[in-house]
């Protein structure tokens, strides 16, 4: 007879082979190598063990249930169409949008607005409702659109919840990698149901960093290239993979030690910024001011190397303005 763990692994493999073809995606989290039970709440499937691990109840529990299901359902659609030809339009010279961005957004909104009709919404694909005195969902239905359009499997669905600039919930789901990052303010961060923490790397020279370049800052002699060269020399390595949400979550999981980028938007960082903070990391702007979803400069790290990173960016700004 198969053990509970073996049965869970068999089910997981079958679902992967089926391409998540079932009408309702059953969210499963693994805790201490045991398959957790799932419970239905208003048609939403989520792990009861996960809720217990995070110590959630009431409104927080419902946030997680609905946002996770929305992210997984959107991820399922993205995964099903991944690698196929995409109809692409341009919001800017290097800013793509595909039909799948819009389809994934519709899926997410159908869940969020059904369960939280009074909440505001800010989405990359053109939605910005009044958020005065109410929580606001901040959504990127497809972070890493250029990767997706080229068949590069590094992209994610990002759903954050904030109120007056304070992050309440962060959910980032990478469908091809099948990795689900979740954080609730004051309750910690998880990857696929296991608690995560940032790395303990002590120096920049031993660190693996990530960055990104946005269109307005790409021109000959741009300071972003100066920063890239400087960090490449000072750190052990720098990666540029094209999804800020995943890069930031990788810091939370201890896979990366630091990140910097100029020109990010709230939908890029609201969810992942909270996930880093709840994993014990630090997020700020280039001057070291505390994290805010509306900031356009972002430095994130395990906290230990943060001062070193800020010093390099400060020196770089002086060098490039001289």
C-alpha positions as CSV (number, residue, x, y, z in Angstrom):
1,X,0.0,0.0,0.0
2,X,1.2,3.5,-0.9
3,X,2.0,5.8,2.0
4,X,0.3,9.2,2.3
5,X,3.3,11.0,1.0
6,X,3.7,8.6,-2.0
7,X,0.0,9.0,-2.8
8,X,0.5,12.8,-2.7
9,X,3.5,12.6,-5.0
10,X,1.6,10.4,-7.5
11,X,-1.3,12.9,-7.6
12,X,1.1,15.8,-8.0
13,X,2.9,14.0,-11.0
14,X,-0.5,13.2,-12.6
15,X,-1.6,16.8,-12.4
16,X,1.6,17.9,-14.0
17,X,1.1,15.4,-16.9
18,X,-2.5,16.6,-17.3
19,X,-1.3,20.2,-17.5
20,X,-3.6,21.2,-14.7
21,X,-6.6,20.3,-16.8
22,X,-9.1,19.9,-14.1
23,X,-11.8,22.6,-13.8
24,X,-10.8,23.6,-10.3
25,X,-7.1,23.7,-9.5
26,X,-6.6,22.1,-6.1
27,X,-3.9,23.9,-4.2
28,X,-1.6,21.5,-2.4
29,X,1.2,22.5,0.0
30,X,3.8,20.2,1.4
31,X,4.7,20.4,5.0
32,X,7.2,18.1,6.6
33,X,6.8,15.8,3.6
34,X,3.1,15.2,4.3
35,X,0.3,16.0,1.9
36,X,-2.0,18.5,3.6
37,X,-5.8,18.3,3.6
38,X,-7.6,20.8,1.5
39,X,-10.9,22.5,2.4
40,X,-13.4,24.3,0.4
41,X,-14.4,27.8,1.4
42,X,-17.0,29.5,-0.9
43,X,-15.7,27.4,-3.8
44,X,-12.0,28.2,-3.2
45,X,-9.6,25.3,-2.5
46,X,-6.6,25.9,-0.3
47,X,-4.5,24.0,2.2
48,X,-5.9,24.0,5.8
49,X,-2.5,23.1,7.1
50,X,-1.0,26.1,5.4
51,X,-3.6,28.4,7.1
52,X,-2.6,26.8,10.4
53,X,1.1,27.2,9.9
54,X,0.6,30.9,9.3
55,X,-1.8,31.2,12.2
56,X,-4.4,32.9,9.9
57,X,-8.1,33.4,10.6
58,X,-11.0,35.6,9.5
59,X,-10.2,38.2,6.9
60,X,-6.5,37.2,6.5
61,X,-7.5,33.6,5.8
62,X,-9.9,34.7,3.1
63,X,-7.3,37.0,1.5
64,X,-4.9,34.0,1.2
65,X,-7.6,31.6,-0.1
66,X,-8.9,33.9,-2.8
67,X,-5.6,35.4,-3.9
68,X,-3.8,32.1,-4.1
69,X,-6.7,30.6,-6.2
70,X,-6.7,33.6,-8.5
71,X,-3.0,33.4,-9.0
72,X,-3.1,29.6,-9.7
73,X,-6.0,29.9,-12.1
74,X,-4.2,32.7,-14.0
75,X,-1.0,30.7,-14.0
76,X,-2.8,27.6,-15.4
77,X,-4.0,29.6,-18.4
78,X,-0.5,31.1,-18.9
79,X,1.1,27.7,-18.7
80,X,-1.4,26.1,-21.1
81,X,-0.5,28.7,-23.8
82,X,3.2,29.0,-23.0
83,X,5.4,28.4,-26.0
84,X,2.6,29.1,-28.5
85,X,2.5,32.1,-30.8
86,X,1.3,35.2,-29.1
87,X,-0.4,38.3,-30.4
88,X,1.9,41.1,-29.2
89,X,1.3,44.8,-28.9
90,X,3.5,47.6,-27.5
91,X,3.0,50.0,-24.7
92,X,6.5,51.4,-25.3
93,X,9.5,50.6,-27.4
94,X,10.5,47.7,-25.1
95,X,7.2,47.3,-23.2
96,X,5.2,44.4,-24.5
97,X,1.7,43.2,-23.8
98,X,0.2,39.9,-25.0
99,X,-3.3,38.7,-25.2
100,X,-2.4,36.4,-22.3
101,X,-1.7,39.3,-20.0
102,X,-5.2,40.4,-20.6
103,X,-6.8,37.0,-20.2
104,X,-4.8,36.3,-17.0
105,X,-6.0,39.7,-15.6
106,X,-9.6,38.9,-16.3
107,X,-9.3,35.6,-14.4
108,X,-7.7,37.3,-11.4
109,X,-10.3,40.1,-11.4
110,X,-13.2,37.6,-11.5
111,X,-12.0,36.1,-8.2
112,X,-11.0,39.3,-6.4
113,X,-14.0,41.4,-7.3
114,X,-16.4,38.5,-6.5
115,X,-15.1,38.0,-3.0
116,X,-14.0,41.6,-2.2
117,X,-16.3,43.9,-4.2
118,X,-15.5,47.0,-2.1
119,X,-11.7,46.7,-2.5
120,X,-9.8,48.9,-5.0
121,X,-7.7,47.5,-7.8
122,X,-4.5,48.7,-9.5
123,X,-3.3,46.6,-12.4
124,X,-0.5,46.9,-14.9
125,X,-3.0,46.5,-17.7
126,X,-4.9,49.7,-17.3
127,X,-7.1,49.4,-14.2
128,X,-6.8,52.0,-11.3
129,X,-9.9,52.4,-9.1
130,X,-10.3,54.8,-6.2
131,X,-8.5,53.4,-3.1
132,X,-9.3,56.0,-0.5
133,X,-9.8,54.3,2.9
134,X,-10.1,50.8,1.4
135,X,-7.5,48.1,0.8
136,X,-6.2,47.9,-2.8
137,X,-5.3,44.9,-4.9
138,X,-2.1,45.5,-6.9
139,X,-1.8,43.1,-9.8
140,X,0.7,42.1,-12.4
141,X,-1.1,39.3,-14.3
142,X,2.2,38.4,-16.2
143,X,5.4,39.7,-14.8
144,X,8.1,38.9,-17.4
145,X,6.0,39.4,-20.5
146,X,9.0,39.6,-22.8
147,X,10.2,36.3,-21.4
148,X,6.8,34.7,-21.9
149,X,6.6,36.0,-25.5
150,X,9.9,34.5,-26.3
151,X,9.3,31.1,-24.7
152,X,11.7,31.8,-21.8
153,X,10.1,30.2,-18.7
154,X,10.9,32.8,-16.1
155,X,7.6,34.7,-15.5
156,X,5.1,34.9,-12.7
157,X,1.6,36.1,-11.6
158,X,1.9,38.7,-8.8
159,X,-1.0,39.7,-6.5
160,X,-0.4,42.1,-3.7
161,X,-2.8,43.7,-1.2
162,X,-1.9,47.1,0.4
163,X,-3.6,49.9,2.3
164,X,-2.2,53.4,2.6
165,X,1.2,52.1,1.4
166,X,1.4,49.2,3.9
167,X,1.6,45.7,2.4
168,X,-1.0,43.3,3.8
169,X,-0.6,40.3,1.6
170,X,1.8,39.1,-1.1
171,X,1.2,36.2,-3.5
172,X,3.6,35.4,-6.4
173,X,3.2,32.3,-8.5
174,X,5.6,31.1,-11.1
175,X,3.6,28.5,-13.1
176,X,6.3,26.8,-15.1
177,X,8.5,26.4,-12.0
178,X,5.3,25.5,-10.0
179,X,6.5,27.7,-7.1
180,X,4.1,29.7,-5.0
181,X,5.4,32.4,-2.6
182,X,3.0,33.8,0.0
183,X,3.4,36.3,2.8
184,X,0.9,37.9,5.2
185,X,2.0,41.0,7.2
186,X,3.4,39.9,10.6
187,X,2.9,36.2,9.8
188,X,6.1,35.3,7.8
189,X,6.6,34.0,4.3
190,X,6.3,30.6,2.7
191,X,7.4,28.9,-0.5
192,X,5.1,26.0,-1.4
193,X,3.9,25.8,2.2
194,X,7.3,25.9,3.9
195,X,8.6,28.9,5.8
196,X,11.4,30.7,4.1
197,X,14.1,33.1,5.3
198,X,16.7,35.3,3.6
199,X,20.3,34.2,3.3
200,X,23.0,34.9,5.9
201,X,25.6,36.0,3.3
202,X,27.7,38.6,5.1
203,X,29.5,40.5,2.4
204,X,28.9,41.9,-1.0
205,X,31.9,40.1,-2.5
206,X,30.3,36.7,-1.5
207,X,26.8,37.7,-2.8
208,X,24.8,36.7,-5.8
209,X,22.7,39.7,-7.0
210,X,20.0,40.3,-9.6
211,X,18.9,43.4,-11.4
212,X,16.8,44.6,-14.4
213,X,16.7,47.4,-16.9
214,X,13.6,49.3,-17.9
215,X,13.1,51.0,-21.2
216,X,13.4,54.7,-20.2
217,X,16.9,54.0,-18.7
218,X,18.3,52.2,-21.7
219,X,20.5,54.6,-23.7
220,X,24.3,54.9,-24.3
221,X,26.0,56.0,-21.2
222,X,23.0,55.4,-18.9
223,X,23.9,55.2,-15.2
224,X,22.2,51.8,-15.0
225,X,25.1,50.3,-17.0
226,X,27.6,52.0,-14.7
227,X,25.8,50.4,-11.7
228,X,25.8,47.0,-13.4
229,X,29.5,47.1,-14.1
230,X,30.3,48.2,-10.5
231,X,28.1,45.5,-8.9
232,X,29.5,42.9,-11.3
233,X,33.0,43.7,-10.1
234,X,32.2,44.0,-6.4
235,X,29.8,41.0,-6.1
236,X,30.3,37.3,-6.8
237,X,27.8,37.5,-9.6
238,X,24.9,39.4,-11.1
239,X,21.9,37.9,-12.9
240,X,19.4,39.6,-15.1
241,X,16.5,37.2,-15.8
242,X,13.6,39.5,-16.6
243,X,11.1,39.1,-13.8
244,X,11.4,41.5,-10.8
245,X,8.8,39.6,-8.8
246,X,10.7,36.3,-9.1
247,X,14.0,38.0,-8.4
248,X,12.7,39.5,-5.2
249,X,11.1,36.3,-4.1
250,X,14.4,34.5,-4.7
251,X,16.0,36.9,-2.1
252,X,13.2,35.9,0.3
253,X,14.0,32.2,-0.3
254,X,17.8,32.8,0.2
255,X,18.7,32.0,-3.4
256,X,19.8,35.5,-4.1
257,X,21.3,38.0,-1.7
258,X,20.4,41.3,-3.2
259,X,18.6,43.2,-6.0
260,X,18.5,46.7,-7.4
261,X,16.5,48.3,-10.1
262,X,15.3,51.7,-11.2
263,X,11.9,52.4,-12.8
264,X,9.8,49.6,-11.3
265,X,6.0,50.0,-10.8
266,X,3.8,49.2,-7.8
267,X,2.6,46.0,-9.5
268,X,6.2,44.8,-9.8
269,X,7.0,45.1,-6.1
270,X,4.0,45.3,-3.9
271,X,3.6,41.5,-3.4
272,X,7.3,40.5,-3.6
273,X,8.4,43.4,-1.4
274,X,6.2,42.2,1.5
275,X,7.4,38.6,0.9
276,X,11.0,39.8,1.4
277,X,10.2,41.7,4.5
278,X,8.3,38.8,6.0
279,X,11.3,36.5,5.2
280,X,13.6,38.8,7.2
281,X,15.0,40.9,4.4
282,X,15.2,44.6,3.8
283,X,13.7,46.8,1.0
284,X,14.3,50.5,0.4
285,X,14.8,53.0,-2.2
286,X,18.3,54.0,-3.4
287,X,18.6,56.5,-0.5
288,X,17.7,53.9,2.1
289,X,14.1,55.2,2.7
290,X,11.7,52.5,3.9
291,X,9.9,50.5,1.3
292,X,6.7,51.9,-0.2
293,X,4.8,50.3,-3.2
294,X,4.9,53.6,-5.1
295,X,8.7,54.0,-5.0
296,X,10.4,53.9,-8.4
297,X,13.9,52.9,-7.1
298,X,14.2,49.6,-5.3
299,X,17.0,48.0,-3.4
300,X,16.3,44.7,-1.7
301,X,18.6,42.4,0.2
302,X,19.1,40.0,3.1
303,X,19.6,43.1,5.2
304,X,23.2,42.3,6.0
305,X,24.6,43.6,2.7
306,X,22.1,46.4,2.3
307,X,24.4,49.2,3.5
308,X,27.1,48.1,1.1
309,X,24.7,48.1,-1.8
310,X,23.4,51.6,-0.9
311,X,26.9,52.9,-0.7
312,X,27.7,51.7,-4.2
313,X,24.6,53.3,-5.6
314,X,25.3,56.5,-3.8
315,X,28.9,56.6,-5.1
316,X,27.7,55.7,-8.6
317,X,25.2,58.6,-8.6
318,X,28.0,61.0,-7.7
319,X,30.3,59.5,-10.4
320,X,27.7,59.7,-13.2
321,X,26.5,63.2,-12.3
322,X,30.1,64.6,-12.2
